[in-house]
Amino acid sequence: MNAQYEQAMDKYTHYASRDDLTEAIALFKASGEAGAEKYIDKCRALLDFWPGNTVEFGSYENKPLRWRVIDQRGRMRMLLAEAPVTHRVYHGTPTDTSWRECDLRQWLNGPFLEAAFTPAERAKITAVRVENPRNPMYYTNAGLNTMDRAYVLSVPEAEKYLPSDGDRACGEWWWLRTPGSNLFSAVAVYDDGSIYQFGIHVHYENGGVRPVIWVLLK
């Protein structure tokens, strides 16, 4: 293993910026090592999925899915659907519910994952601990935390990752997982990007669904 390959591996393993990954690619190319091409592809994937970028990953109903890369943890990337992938109820019956119990969660972690991603793509989607805080205005209890491979944003997450109405607006309204003023409703983002914390009845049929997934780039 030559010095350039070792330097490249160090840049790749301990990268802290895009420049580190770009330099790693150049060093891998210059090294001439047989295994360099594999790591060049890994570096390019990390650059493609850099926070702030928009990427394509998976497809649903014969349309490629486009995602905003909104966070990272090491080689994991948090992706938010650029626009609603479909329109569904939060819960199929007009009754109190929570994110843990609702039909939308079951659909996202079952039929949606199966329909939208190939086996190789699903292998990259990681289950994460999802915290379910109370409604910040009405203090409605959101129930227990969950482990999910796909979910929708909470109010605090929407405010953190999409801090302005313009960031949240996508021309139609979409569900958040936070309960509304009671457990018969869930918070939604209006088409102008404002957050309706009072909530919309969980069985309302026309809610946009913007999934969140965490992808591990090995």
Secondary structure, 3 states (H helix, E strand, C coil): CCHHHHHHHHHHHCCCCHHHHHHHHHHHHHHCCCCHHHHHHHHHHHHHCCCCCEEEEEEECCEEEEEEEEEEECCEEEEEECCCCEEECCCCCCCCCCCCCCHHHHHHHHHHHHHHCCHHHHHHECCEEECCCCCCCCCCCCCCCEEECCECCCHHHHHHHCCCHHHHCCCCCEEEEEECCCCCEEEEECCCCCEEEEEEECCCCCEEECCEEEEECC
